[in-house]
Amino acid sequence: MKKAIKSSVFLLLLSTLLSLLPLATQAQCVLCKSQVESSRTEKDGYDVTGLNKGIVYLMTVPYLLMGTVGYFWYRNVQKKKAAQQ
């Protein structure tokens, strides 16, 4: 029982750290970056933080979906283990 709790806490901590990792990166693809650089040269004081935050926001959806699927998969496996015992 303790091993299962330790492994689940470890997996939860690991998934949390991995989901927060992209927030520290500069989340711009090559096309977005080139568009921002061209806009920056045309207009003075063009604010690019909104674009960067939007990209990071769009990246969170796949992580939430993977976490949800993983949770339900884990719960299903635990039910099957409990039914076998």
Number of C-alpha atoms within 10 A of each C-alpha: 5 7 8 9 10 11 11 13 12 12 12 13 12 12 14 12 11 12 15 12 10 13 15 8 9 11 18 16 10 9 9 14 15 12 10 17 13 11 15 14 10 10 9 8 9 12 12 13 9 9 15 17 15 12 16 18 12 10 15 14 11 10 14 12 11 10 16 12 12 12 12 11 12 13 12 12 12 12 11 11 10 9 8 7 5
